[in-house]
Amino acid sequence: MLDYANYIARTLHLARLGEYYVAPNPMVGAVLVDANGEIVSEGWHKQYGGPHAEVECIGSLEFRVESLEACTLFVNLEPCSHYGKTPPCAKLIIDKGIKHVVVGMLDPNPLVAGKGVAMLREAGVEVEVGVMEQECRELNKRFICLHEQHRPYVLLKWAQTADGYMNGLISTPVTKRLVHQMRAENMAILVGSNTALTDNPKLLTTRWPGRNPIRVLLDRRGRVPQESNIFSNDAETIVYRDNTDWEYVLADLAKRNIHSVMVEGGAQVLNHILSTGIWDEMHVEVSDATWGKEGVKAPQVALGVPIEQIDGHAIYVVRK
């Protein structure tokens, strides 16, 4: 009997290969296995608008297979059932004669949401759902948040001194690379007008492969001049002036199909978001330096135990 978990774990590994390029689509991997348990083909969704994982997998068979009917297709997310930028994957599976499909989790997108599995079953395909579901949800937590909570996944990020102050040069070259990695993982990056005026950041992903995030600026009083770096041509910028209410901003970003936003400060914006309780994850870098009463006081939150130490800095990750 096939060990389903091993093959779904492989789909998750493949899916992550598209991490920096498929948003707002989910990360999906697919594995085709013959009756003897041998993987005969693999595929993953490589970029937004491109072929889905199932198409890549079925279209790139590495070994000769006399009949796909005896094969099992493993995929971490339910095959789509609608025509979007590509034809439905469920129809392709049916047309190719595959009779057994194992799915990690159902797709929360209302365009799919069980319809792909239903289409397969109506065509006589045996479908099993729910293998390594928690791991599948974790991989696509941003995509899932958008479709289940109707807002982007919110990641709060800041660096502070050991005595709780921020602003100024805190991060090291290595931890700066980690910040740029997080920028590549999220569709948007948000700052307030104080940060835009004080630091004049471009908010790009220059130290990690991947696309630049969409820049989001909260500038209620219109203080940030147009020549500021945040308005450079390197990336798109969305500005909120008339209404900077956090729930409104998140709802508007969701309408734009933005599934995640990384909030990189400053303290006023971070404290406001924390006060609303509408956030999902925070990454806090704490240096071993102390500044006394210099700088701006960092948000006062319980950080728990650091997940690692980098260049003498403790890295904390807090999930709600």
Disulfide bonds with the S-S distance in Angstrom:
none
